[in-house]
Amino acid sequence: NVESGAFENRAAGVGPGLDSLFEYLVKAYVLFDDLELWHIFQDVYEALDKHAKFEGFSFNTDMFRGAWTASTLSPLAAFWGSVQAMIGDVQGAMRTHTYWTALWSQNSALPEVLDVN
């Protein structure tokens, strides 16, 4: 909420609704050499790495509890490996790419939603 500053949604992740934000933070940092954008991205990246990552996937996570909010994944999160590569996390990018590629290979496409349960 821009007026109160209160969070309207406690879930954070790399899928729908947030996917572009992370990409734009990195690209804007590179384009404008704006360290504030880089620091914002770094804080988010570290939190996602700590709380949302499992194997090669990142799940939506409650920002206050650090627990997953769902067992589903969106194919929009497949972009995350490219952001990891842009910032130099090559091992993380390879892991993310490997997991999403395996899903593609299993299904001949990425499913609209994947429930890991």
N, C-alpha and C positions, 0 to 999 in steps of 0.2 A: 504494500500500500504506500504510494508515494506521499500521501499526506501524513500518515501516522508513523511510517517507517517499520510497521509490523509486517512480518512475513505472512503472505497469504497461503503459501504452499511450503511445507517443511521439507519436501523431497528435493534432493539434488542428485544429478547424474549427468551422463553424457548423451542421453537420448533426446527425444522430442522436447522442445521448449528451451533447451539449453545448449544444444549441439552447436549452433552458430555462434553463440556468445564466446565460447572458448576459442574457436577458430579465429574470430574477429579480434579478441584480445591479443593473441599472438601476432597476427598480421598487422594490427595497428601499432603494436610495440615496434615491430620491424620497420614499418613505414615511417612512423613519426619519431622513433627513438625515444619513446615515452616510458621511462622506467616505472612509473606508477602502474601502468597497464601490465607490465611484466610482473611486478610484485603481486598484483591482484591475481593474475593467472597462476603464479607459483604457489600462492596460498591455497587456491582451489585445487591445483594439481596434487599437491601433497595430501590434502584432505581426501580427495577421491582415491588416491593411491592407497591410503591407509584404511579407509572405511568402505569404499564401494567396489574395489577390485576383487575379483575372484578368478584365478587362472587368467585367461585372456579376455575376460568380459568385465564390464563395469555395470553395476546394478544401481537403480535409484535407491538412495539412502536418506534416512531421516537426518536432517542437519543437526538436530539437538541430541539425538540418542545414538547416532552412529550405526544404526541397524538398518538392514534393507527394508524397504517399504513394499516390495513385491518380488516375485520370483520370475518376472517376465523381462524380456529384452526386446528392444525395437531395432530393426535393421538400420535406423538412422544413427545408431551408436557405432556402426562399422567405420565411420570416418575417424574415430579416435586414434587409430594407428597412424594416420597421416599427421595429426597434430603432434603425436609423440615423436615421430620422425623429424618434424620441423624444429622441435626444441632439443633434439639430440638424444632422446631416449630411444636409441635404436633397438635395444633388447626388448623394451616394452612394446615398441611398434611391431616388431617381428612376432611377438607373442599374440598381440591383438589380431594382427593380420592372419596368423595361422589359425586361430580359433574361428574367425569369421569365414575364412576360406574353407575350412572343414565343414561348416554349416552349409555353405554354398554347394560344396561337392556332394554332400548327403542328399540335398533337396533339389539340386539343379537350379536353385535360386535361393534368395534369402527369404525366410518366412516373414509374413507381415508382423507377427508377434511370436516370440518363442517363450514358452513356459518351461523352465528347467526342472520343475517338479514332476 
